[in-house]
Amino acid sequence: MFYLTEILGLPVYDSLGTKAGRIGELAVALGTQPPRVAMLLLEGEKGKVPSAVPLEAMATLTGSEIRLRIPKEEIRPFHPDESLLLLRKDLLDQQIIDVHGRKVVRVNDLTLEQRPWNHHTELLLHEVDIGLRGALHRLLTGAVPKALLRKLEAHLKPAVISWEFVNLIESDPHRRVKLNISHHLLTKLHPADLADIVEELSHKERQAIIAALDDVTAAEALSEVDPRMQVSIVESMDTSRAADIVEEMPPDAAADLLGDLSEETSSELLEDMGQKEAAELGELLEFHEKSAGGLMNTDYVAIPSACDVQTARSLIASNSEFPKSFNMVFLMDEEGKFAGAVTLPKLIFTLPSEKMLGLRSEPMLSVPADAPEQEVVELFDKYNLLSLPVLDPEQRILGVITVDDIVSLLRKKR
Amino acid sequence: MNLLRKWKTQILIFLAVVGPGIITANVDNDAGGILTYSQAGAKFGYSLLWTLIPITVALIVVQEMVARMGVVTGKGLADLIREEFGFRMTFFLMLMLLIADLGNTISEFAGLASGMSVLGVSRYLAVPAGAFIVWALVVRGTYRTVEKVFLLACFFYASYPLSAYLAHPSWKLALVNTVKPSFHFDAPYLYMLIGLVGTTIAPWMQFYLQSAVVEKGISPKDYFHSRLDVIVGCILTDVVAFFIILACAVTIFATGPRDVVDPGDAAIALRPLAGQAASWLFAFGLCNASLFSAAILPLATAYYVCEGLGFESGINKKFREAPAFYSLYTALILVGALAVILLREAYQIPIIMLSQVINGILLPFVLIFMLRLANNEELMGAYRNTRFLNVIAWTTCLVVIALTMILVLSTVFPGYFK
C-alpha cells in the first residue's frame, strides 16, 4: 500500500536503466470500482508539456523508484484528457463529500494498492485519508526517515474514507460529464444532511451539486437549507430549473421561499410553474407569515366521514404520494366541511368494520387561517398535537400545520 | 405594498453587505493600534505622518484583493491557500500566524490590563474577568449583539480629532509632513515604521475579512457595495490613526519626545479635550478596543487555522464535534491572559509594540500567497488582479521585506547605515 505523496516525486528509470524523470502526477480512470491508475505523468521541464506513460509500461514500483519496461524513446508527451482525474491537482488538498460520514472533508492524502493483473501490476485507488495520520505524513515525509514515520503513524488512529463513499465536487459542468460524476450516492442521504453539506460548500460548488441532482432530491434538500442561502441559490439558477425544483418542494417551504425572494424572481417562478401548483402557492402567499395560514401546508389527506376503517385504509393506500409528516387523516362531511381527525395509529389497530366517525380525536381542534402563531404553538403544547387543521370561515379545510414546523419556529425564537 | 417591500430589500442588501469592511476597520484599531500610533506621535512627532498615505493605499489594495477573492471563490483565504499550495506550506504559514496571533492576543489583554490599571483595577482581576467574559460571550453565541455594542463604543475614536483640534497643532506643519517623506535609517525609526505597517495591515485581519465576506454570502453581482464598504473602512481606520498620531505629537512630543511607557502617557493626548478626565476617557477607549479585539482575534485565528489544516470548526458545533477548534480558541485566550498576568507591568507596552512589529514582518509572506492566488486565472477568472494592483502590492511586499532586513542589520551592526 502506498500513499500518493510517497509515489509523487519518485524517480523513474526506463528499461535500460536511464533516468527518464520524476513522477509529477497520476491520472486515474474513474470507470471501474475501485478506480485504477491509467497513466503516470512525468514532470516536464518548466513550460513544456509533461510526458505520460501508460501504467502497463511500468515494471516495478518500490518505495524509492519506478522502473519501466520500455526505453526512454518510447515515452510520449501527454495529451490532456478530460475524462481522467488528476490525483494531485484535482484531489489532493481538495474538498470532497463523505457520503458515509455525511459531511464535507478535505483530502490529506490518498492510499493506493498494488495488485498483480495480467502479467503486470495494477494501481488501484483505495482510500482517502482525511485525518491526522495523513496530515502527519504530508508534513514529515522527506524530513523524517520512513521507518520512524511509519512508527509514529501507527500510533494515530486512521481516519479514512473508502472510495465508494466519496463524492467528488467539480464546479465545471463540462468536466463533470467527462468524469462521469454522478450524484446518486447523494440521493441516499437524508435531505437535512444533504442541506448541511450544501451549506458548507462554496457558491460555485453548491450550484454544481444542485445542478446534478434530480428535481425531487434537490427540492427536499433545498427545503432544509438556511433561508438566506435558499434565496441566493435560487436567484443564481435559471428560472425554469428553479421552477421545477420549487414545484417539488412542500408547499409551505415553497411559499416561505417565494416570500423571501425578490418580487421579480418570485413572479417569474410562479409563471413558470404548473397552473395548479402556482395557484396553491399564490393562495398560501396571501396569508401573513406569522399566522396559522403562513405556517400551514396545503398537502393533507381527507376522506368522507361516513367511511369505515377498511374503506379508509384502501382509499389512503391508493395514493402514490404522501404529504410530509403525515400522521393524521381528516374527515369531511357531505358538504365538504371539516368533521374531525383520526390519528394513524388508531387506523392500524382498529377492526376493519369500525366506523371512522367513532375514531375521531376529542375535542375537535382546528384554527382559522388568521390565528396568530403564538396561539397555534400553545394549542400544540396543550394537547400534545402532531398536526392541526386550518379551516376557513365555512369550516372547510385549508391546510394543516405539522409539529416539525412548530419545532423550527420555537428554535428560531430562541 | 410592493414599493415598500422593494425599498426594504434594497436597504437590507446594503446593510447586509455593509459590514465586513467597517467592522474590520474598527477591529484594526485595537490596543496595539492605539498604542503604536500614540508612540509614533509621542516619540517622532509629525515626522511619521507621511507614512499614512502609502500605508492606506497599501491597505486598500490588500483588503480589496481579499474581499474580491472571497466574493469570487466563495472560500476563505486559508482554504484557498490549502487548495493551491498544499498541506506543508499551509502548515508552516499557519504556525507562523498562530505565533503572531498569540502575540496579538497577549497585546489585547495587555491593553485591557493597562486600561483597567488607570481605572484602579488590578490586572489580577481585570484580565481573568476579561478573558472569561470574552470566552463566555463567544461560546454562548450572543456575540452578534455584543458586536453592536462594541461598535457603538467605537465612537470613542471621535475624541482624538476633537482633542487634536483643541490642542492647536501647527496644521501647516502637519499637512507638509503628511505629504513629504522623511526617512532615518536608525533602528528605533525602522522598528516604529514596521510596527505601523503591521498594526494597520495585520495578517490575521485579511483572513477575517475574507471569511466575513464569504459568510455574508455576497455574490459577484453585489460586489460593488462591498468594495465601497472595504475602501470606506480603510480610510476610516487611517483617519483615526492620523488624529491619534497628531494628538500625541502636539501634546507629548512637543513637550519632550519620549516613549509611551504606560497608558497614562498616552492619555495625555486627550487632555485638551477632557482635561483631568483624559486618562479615564483613554482608559475607557483602550479597554473597549482591547475587549472587542480579544473577542474577535482568537476566534478568527481558531477558524482559519482549522480551515487550513482541515479540522472541523464552528461556534455552532459542540466541543465533541470540533475539538481542535475549541481547544485552539480556549488555549489562545488562556495563554494570552496568563502571559499578561505573569508579565511585569513594565513589559506590557513593549510587548504590545513587539507584536505589531511581528505582524509587519509576517505580512510579506501572507501577501505573496495572496498575490499568487489573486492572479490565478483559473481561480479568479475575469476578476483577477490588474497590473496596477499588482505593482502596488508587490511594492509593498518588497518595501516591507527591505525594511525588515535593514532593521535586522541595524540591530546587529548599529551605526552601519549612518
HADDOCK unambig.tbl for C-alpha pairs under 7 A between the chains (distance, minus, plus):
assign (segid A and resid 93 and name CA) (segid B and resid 82 and name CA) 6.29 0.50 0.50
assign (segid A and resid 93 and name CA) (segid B and resid 83 and name CA) 5.20 0.50 0.50
assign (segid A and resid 93 and name CA) (segid B and resid 86 and name CA) 6.05 0.50 0.50
assign (segid A and resid 93 and name CA) (segid B and resid 87 and name CA) 6.86 0.50 0.50
assign (segid A and resid 94 and name CA) (segid B and resid 83 and name CA) 5.61 0.50 0.50
assign (segid A and resid 106 and name CA) (segid B and resid 310 and name CA) 5.91 0.50 0.50
assign (segid A and resid 138 and name CA) (segid B and resid 87 and name CA) 6.66 0.50 0.50
assign (segid A and resid 138 and name CA) (segid B and resid 88 and name CA) 6.58 0.50 0.50
assign (segid A and resid 139 and name CA) (segid B and resid 88 and name CA) 5.32 0.50 0.50
assign (segid A and resid 202 and name CA) (segid B and resid 73 and name CA) 6.98 0.50 0.50
assign (segid A and resid 202 and name CA) (segid B and resid 74 and name CA) 4.76 0.50 0.50
assign (segid A and resid 202 and name CA) (segid B and resid 75 and name CA) 5.79 0.50 0.50
assign (segid A and resid 203 and name CA) (segid B and resid 74 and name CA) 5.51 0.50 0.50
